């Protein structure tokens, strides 16, 4: 059993761009669910719009990276308005139903062969990072220390991803300490009381939905930067994994989604490496490698369940902060 490789691969996931992308998406859900009480089950849809909203203009129109970024963010705002206008005046479960359905409709639209020349259909899109890579300050080659040895391209995406996460966390912290943030938390606790004080609850909910969706859009861009854009990445399970990360770290916290994402991906990588090598070593003769790949999710799920049972507020959460755990 190569324990060095197992722990080394797990350590790599601690700071990977994928971990950063999930942390940013979970931070968006923290704004929606943790601070505002909005049940958005379509964060995968915002991430998909970010990925395709960036890749399509870059490949098909030759736009610079900043124009591609703006197009992705604009698509996210339009998507949030389409979702929010008919639902935010209704009960919370209507938003949940609409968001999960809309995200899946988006994924199927980008998968269909009808738009294959633009979206790439099920094969997706690749090689759209050239414009952004022109600003890569890292010299060619592989360097680093310990398990964190990457080429210059990976280092660029890694640093860029965590800078965006840090800025998003700082912005969220400042907003939640502001009068706007206090109104948002009040809506989570009792929106009728907030409405009685003369606040436009519908407007604040819409602002929260747009802001958290923009974080999801940026997360989608970060997620696909080291790889291609493939619609199968954005299935509903993606949103549920982000929710697991959010609840693991603490729903109404700033650092909780970041810590939750790190713990989630480290655990997933560790169990994946351990089970795979255990099967190779004959420790589990009744199990195939395909079955081992599924078992890792079961073990991670058990680990998350134990944390939620004994720490229902999450690793960094405050039990008094959330109405649903009072």
Secondary structure as UniProt FT lines:
FT   HELIX           3..14
FT   HELIX           17..29
FT   HELIX           30..35
FT   HELIX           43..56
FT   HELIX           57..61
FT   HELIX           65..85
FT   TURN            86..89
FT   HELIX           92..111
FT   HELIX           113..115
FT   HELIX           116..119
FT   HELIX           121..123
FT   HELIX           130..133
FT   TURN            134..135
FT   STRAND          142..145
FT   TURN            146..147
FT   STRAND          148..151
FT   HELIX           152..176
FT   HELIX           179..196
FT   TURN            197..198
FT   HELIX           201..225
FT   HELIX           231..234
FT   HELIX           236..249
FT   TURN            251..252
FT   HELIX           256..280
FT   TURN            281..286
FT   HELIX           289..310
FT   TURN            312..313
FT   HELIX           319..321
FT   HELIX           323..325
//
